[in-house]
C-alpha cells in the first residue's frame, strides 16, 4: 500500500479542493500530515463557500458564523478572492473588508450587516466586481450607495428581497425609489442586475434601464437560488425583475 506522503503534492491538493469548505478545515485536516499541510496552504482558501455548511446548520447564531468566516479568512492569509456566507454579521463583514484586498466576489445573502457598517468599510472593498446582498433587510439605499461609490468595478449585483416584505410595503401604498436610484446613479458599469420584489415603480426601473442596452426578463414564479451562472458579452446588460405570483 502506498502512502499519501509519497504522492505528488498536487494530487491530494486536487482531491481536497473537491471537499466542501467546512470539511477541509475540520475532518480533512485530521486525516494525515500531508492533508494537513495542504489545508494550511493559502491556495486552498481563495474560494470560501459556506453555503453547504449553512444548510447543515441553519440556526447558528451570528457570532458563530462570524467566527467561522474569520477563521477561514486567516487561513487564506488575505488572498481569498471569493466569499459566500449566509447570515454574516457586522463583525464578520468588517473583518472581511479589512482583509479583502484581493476579494472580487462577495455573496452575503440573508446577512445582518447594517448600513453603518457598510458605509464604514466599503472603501476597503474597492476590488469587488460581483456582489449578492439579497434578503439583507438592514442594508438600504444608504448602504447600496456606499457600495456604488467605493466599488467602482461592480459588474454584477443581486438584490432580491422576500415577498412578504413587499406585501407589507404594498399594503401601506408605499413606493420606495431610493434603492433603484442609488443603483442607477452609482453603478455605471453594471452588466447584470437581479431585482426581485423591490418596492419601486416604473420610474425607478426605468432609471436602471438607462444604464445600458438591457435585456428584460419578467416572471411570476421564479425564485433566486443563489447559484445562478452568468455568461454574456461585455455589451450585454441583463435585468431580472421578479414579481409576486
N, C-alpha and C positions, 0 to 999 in steps of 0.2 A: 504494500500500500504506500502510495506517495504521501508527501507532507505538504501542507499549504505553504510552508516557508520555502519550499523548493520550486514553487511555481513562479513564473514571470509575474512581477508585481502588478502588471496591467490586468491580468486575468481576474484576481479577486476584486480589483477595483471595479471592473466592468460588471461583475456579479453584484457587488454591493450597491451599485448605482440603481439597480432594479428593485431594491428593497425600499419600502416606504420610509420616509424620513424618521419617524419616531422609533422604528425598529432598528435603524442604523445606530442610533445613539444609545439605545437600551440593550436589547438582546444581542444584536450582531457584534457589538464591540467586545462582548464577553466570550466569544467563541474561541479565539486564539490570539496570539500576539500579532500575527500577520494581519488579521482582520482589524484588530485594534489600531495597528499602525496606519491602515488605510483610512479608518474612520477619523483619525486625528489629522488627516491631510485636509487643509482648507479647500482643496479642489472639490471635495465631496459636498460642500455646503454652498456652492454657487447658486443652487436652486433649492430653496427651503419651502417645502409644501406640507402644510399641516392639515389639509382637508380631511384625509383619511383618519388621522388622529382625532380630529374634532368629531367625526361621525361615530367613532367608538366611545367618545367621552363628551357628549353634547351638553352636559350640565356642569362642566368645570367652571369654577369661579374665575373671574377676570384675572386675578392676581396669579393664578397658576398658568394661564395662557401667556401672560406677560413674562413670567419666569422662564417658561419653555422657549419662547422667542429669543429672549436674551441669551440663554444658554447656547442655542444653535448659531446665533449671530457671532458669538465669541468663538465658536468652532471654526467659523469661516474666516476669522481674523480680519473682518471688514471687507472681504472680497465677494460677498454674496451679491448676485445680480437680480434675483427674483425672490419675493416673499409672498406666500399665500397663507394667511392666517385669519381664521374666523374668530370674532369676538375679542380682538385685541383691545387693550385699554390705553389710556393716556400715557402711562409709564412705558408700556411696550412700544408705542408709537414714537415716543421721544427717543428711546434707546435706538430704535431702528433708524431714525433720521440722523442721529449723531454718528452712527457707524455706516451710513448708507452712501458712501462716496461713489460706489460702483453700481448702486441699485438702479435698475432700469424698469422693472415691473413690480408694482406694489398692489396686491389684491387683498383687501381687508373688509369683505362684506360682513354685515351684521356686527360691526365693531362699535365700541363705546367711546371712541375718540370724539372730543368736542371741538368746537370752533377755536377756542382759545389755544388749545394745544397745536392745532394745525397752523394757525397764524404764527405761532412762536417758532415752529420747527420746519415749516415748508421750505424755507430758504436752503436748508441742508439737503433737500431732495431735488436739486436742480437738474440731475441727470435722468429723472424719470421720463419715460416715454409712454408707458401704459399703466392705467390705474383702474381699480374696481372699488368704488365706495358705495355699492348698492346696500340698501337697508341700513345705512348708517344714519339714524334719525337725529343724532346730536351734531351732525355736520349740516350746516345750512348754506345759504348763498355766501355767507361770510367766509367759511372755510373753502368753498369752491373757488371764490375769487382769489384767496391767498394761494391756493394751488396754482391757479392760472397765471398769476403774476410772477411766481417764482419758478415754476416748472415750464419753461418756455418750449420744451421739445415734446410735449404731450401730443400723441397722435391717436390714442385710443382711450375712451372713457366709458365706464359703465356706471350708470346712476339709476338703478331700478329701485322702486320703493314698494312697500307692502300695499296690497289692495285695500286693506282695512283703513290705513291712514288716509288714502284717497277718499274713501267713502265718508269718513268723518269730516274731511275738508269740504266735500261737496255738499254735505248736509247743512253746512253753515254758509253756503253760497260764496265761499272764499276762493279767489283765483290768485295764485302767487306766481308772478312772472320773474321774480328776482333770480331764482336759480338758473333758469333758461337764459336770462340776460347776462348773468355772470359768466356763463359758458361762452356765449356769443362774443362778449366783449374781451375776454382774457385768454381765449384758447384758439388763436387763428390757425394753428397747424393741425387741428383735429381732422382725422380721416374717417374714424369710426366712432359713433356715439350711440349708446343704448340709453334711452329714457323710458322707463317703464312706470306707469301710474303716477307720473308727475302732475301736480295740480297747476297747469299753465294753460293758457288759451292759444288760439292760432297765432296771436301776435308773438308770444314767446317762442313758439315752434318756428315761426317764420324767420325770426332773427337768427336762430341756429342754422336754418337752411341757407341763409345768405352767406355763410362762411365758405361755401364751395359749391360744387356741382353734385348734388346728392342723389342717391337712390333711396326712395322712401318705401319702407316696408311697414304694413299695418297688420295687426292680428288681434283676435279677441281672446284666444285661449292659450297663447304662448306664455311660457314661463322661463325666466333666466335660470340656467342650471349652473352658472359659474364656470363652465368648462368649454365654452364656445371657442372655436378656432376661426381666425380671420385670414383671408388672403385676398389682396387686391393690388392694383397698380397704384402708383403714387397719386394719380389724378382722381381716384375714386374716393368718395366720401359718403359713408353709409350711416343711415339713422334708422334705428328700430324703435318705433312707438308701440307700446303695449297698452291695450285698453281693457278695462274690466268686461268680462263676458256675462 
